[in-house]
Amino acid sequence: MKQDNKEPDPSDSPVRRVGVQIQRWLTSNRRTVHDQMLRGAAYSLGSGAVSLIVVWFEHRR
């Protein structure tokens, strides 16, 4: 008779799967998550700066 295991296998948890996907991404892209966060912040700041310049230019016209 097979005994049902009530506890899930920790190697198959969603958190573990996400961790494995991040590790695969890191090895394939040779970037760290921190580098990507900084790059995203720089793009956001640049986009915000361009928006402010456009609003300022339109206001002055």
C-alpha distance (Angstrom), angle and dihedral (degrees) to the residues before:
residue distance angle dihedral
M1 . . .
K2 3.78 . .
Q3 3.77 115.8 .
D4 3.80 116.1 -137.9
N5 3.77 113.5 -128.0
K6 3.81 108.4 -139.5
E7 3.81 94.9 -166.8
P8 3.80 117.9 74.1
D9 3.77 120.1 -120.4
P10 3.84 106.8 -96.3
S11 3.80 91.8 -144.4
D12 3.82 89.2 61.9
S13 3.80 98.6 48.3
P14 3.83 119.3 125.8
V15 3.80 90.8 -118.2
R16 3.80 90.9 53.8
R17 3.81 91.7 48.6
V18 3.82 91.2 51.6
G19 3.80 89.5 48.6
V20 3.79 91.0 52.5
Q21 3.82 91.0 48.6
I22 3.82 90.8 51.0
Q23 3.81 90.6 49.6
R24 3.81 90.6 50.7
W25 3.80 90.7 48.4
L26 3.80 91.5 49.4
T27 3.78 93.2 51.4
S28 3.80 93.6 45.3
N29 3.82 96.1 46.0
R30 3.81 99.4 32.6
R31 3.80 90.2 -139.1
T32 3.75 131.6 115.5
V33 3.77 125.1 -127.5
H34 3.81 88.4 -117.1
D35 3.84 90.8 56.5
Q36 3.78 90.7 50.2
M37 3.81 92.0 49.0
L38 3.81 90.3 52.3
R39 3.78 91.1 47.7
G40 3.81 90.9 50.8
A41 3.80 91.5 47.9
A42 3.81 90.5 50.7
Y43 3.80 91.4 51.1
S44 3.81 90.5 48.4
L45 3.79 92.8 49.3
G46 3.79 91.0 46.9
S47 3.77 91.3 50.0
G48 3.81 90.7 48.9
A49 3.81 91.3 49.6
V50 3.81 91.7 51.0
S51 3.80 90.2 49.2
L52 3.80 91.1 51.8
I53 3.80 91.2 49.8
V54 3.81 91.3 50.6
V55 3.82 92.1 48.4
W56 3.82 91.2 47.4
F57 3.83 91.3 48.1
E58 3.81 92.9 48.4
H59 3.81 90.9 47.4
R60 3.80 92.1 52.7
R61 3.82 93.7 51.5
